[in-house]
Amino acid sequence: MANVIYPLCKQAMWAAGINASSDAVKIDLIDLGTYTYSAAHDFYDDVTGMTTPVATSGAVSSKTFTNGTFDHADNASMWTSVSGTTVEALIWWQDTAGAASTDPLLVFMDSVTGLALTPNGGDVGLTLNASGVCAL
């Protein structure tokens, strides 16, 4: 695959249907043996309907949206005590504190330095590219 903003996320952004600045944004560690990216996926239930994420982060901090680029703080312990299957992708999603069917999917990445990752029970950190997560 490739690193992409979910197409239906972009559509919702243009229509003011997503406000990632106000709700929590979280990141899942994903095993691609149990999840397959689809441009038709729009909400978190599309992920959880196929797989259980290997791990889910807490809300990212220091979110910025500058010149169309989404970024947030790096975190040396984004996920703690991670165990389970091999991780080959990351998914950013907006936690609206409602049902998974109301939590928009934001970004899918499977071309990330450090992946594939085999969890060993330790913490997993995330250091973003200096240019941010993604840009519209």
C-alpha positions in Angstrom: 0.0 0.0 0.0 1.3 3.5 0.8 0.9 6.3 3.3 -2.5 8.0 2.6 -5.1 10.2 4.1 -8.4 8.2 4.0 -10.3 9.6 1.0 -13.5 9.9 2.9 -11.7 11.8 5.6 -10.6 14.4 3.0 -14.2 14.6 1.8 -15.5 15.1 5.3 -12.9 17.8 6.0 -14.0 19.8 3.0 -17.6 19.5 4.2 -16.6 20.5 7.8 -17.5 17.0 9.1 -14.2 16.4 10.9 -12.7 18.6 13.5 -9.6 16.8 14.7 -8.5 19.9 16.7 -11.3 19.5 19.2 -11.6 15.7 19.7 -8.9 13.3 20.8 -6.8 11.8 18.0 -5.4 8.3 18.7 -3.0 6.0 16.8 -3.4 2.2 16.4 -0.6 -0.3 15.8 -2.0 -2.6 13.1 -1.2 -6.1 12.0 -1.7 -6.2 8.2 -2.3 -9.9 8.4 -5.7 -9.0 9.9 -6.5 -5.6 8.4 -6.6 -4.6 4.8 -6.7 -0.9 3.8 -9.6 0.2 1.7 -10.4 3.7 0.4 -14.0 3.0 1.3 -13.2 2.8 5.0 -14.5 5.9 6.8 -15.0 5.1 10.5 -13.2 3.1 13.2 -15.7 0.3 13.1 -14.2 -0.5 9.6 -11.0 -1.3 11.4 -12.4 -3.0 14.5 -14.8 -5.0 12.4 -11.7 -6.7 10.7 -9.2 -6.8 13.6 -8.3 -5.9 17.1 -5.4 -3.4 17.0 -2.2 -4.6 18.5 -2.2 -1.4 20.6 -4.0 1.9 20.8 -2.3 5.1 22.0 -3.7 7.7 24.3 -4.7 11.0 22.8 -1.8 12.7 20.9 -0.7 16.0 22.3 0.3 19.4 20.9 -1.7 18.9 17.7 -1.0 21.5 15.0 -2.6 22.2 11.6 -0.3 24.7 9.8 -0.6 25.4 6.1 -2.6 22.2 5.7 -0.1 20.0 7.5 -1.2 17.9 10.5 1.5 17.3 13.2 1.7 16.5 16.9 4.2 15.8 19.6 6.6 12.9 19.4 6.3 10.5 22.3 9.0 8.1 23.5 6.3 5.9 25.1 3.3 6.3 22.8 2.2 2.7 23.5 3.2 0.9 26.8 3.8 -2.8 27.4 3.1 -3.8 23.8 2.8 -7.5 23.1 1.0 -9.5 20.4 1.4 -9.9 16.6 3.8 -8.1 14.3 2.9 -4.5 13.5 3.2 -3.3 9.9 1.0 -0.2 9.9 -0.3 2.8 11.8 -3.8 4.3 11.7 -4.7 7.7 13.1 -8.3 8.1 14.0 -10.5 10.7 15.8 -12.0 9.5 19.1 -15.4 11.3 19.3 -16.1 9.5 22.6 -19.1 7.9 20.9 -19.5 4.5 19.1 -16.8 3.2 16.8 -19.2 3.9 13.9 -18.9 7.7 14.6 -15.0 7.8 15.0 -13.5 9.0 11.7 -10.4 7.4 10.2 -7.8 9.9 9.4 -4.5 8.5 8.1 -3.1 5.1 7.2 0.6 4.5 7.0 2.5 1.3 6.2 5.7 2.9 4.9 7.2 4.0 8.2 10.8 3.7 9.4 10.9 1.0 12.1 8.0 -1.1 10.7 7.6 -4.1 10.7 7.9 -4.2 14.5 7.7 -7.4 16.6 6.4 -6.4 20.1 8.4 -7.7 23.0 6.3 -6.4 26.0 8.2 -3.1 26.1 7.1 0.4 25.3 6.9 1.7 21.7 7.7 5.3 20.9 6.9 7.4 17.9 9.2 10.1 16.3 7.5 11.9 13.4 9.1 13.2 10.3 10.1 16.8 10.7 7.5 17.7 8.0 4.6 16.3 10.1 2.2 13.5 9.8 0.6 14.5 6.5 -0.6 17.4 4.5 -3.8 18.1 2.5 
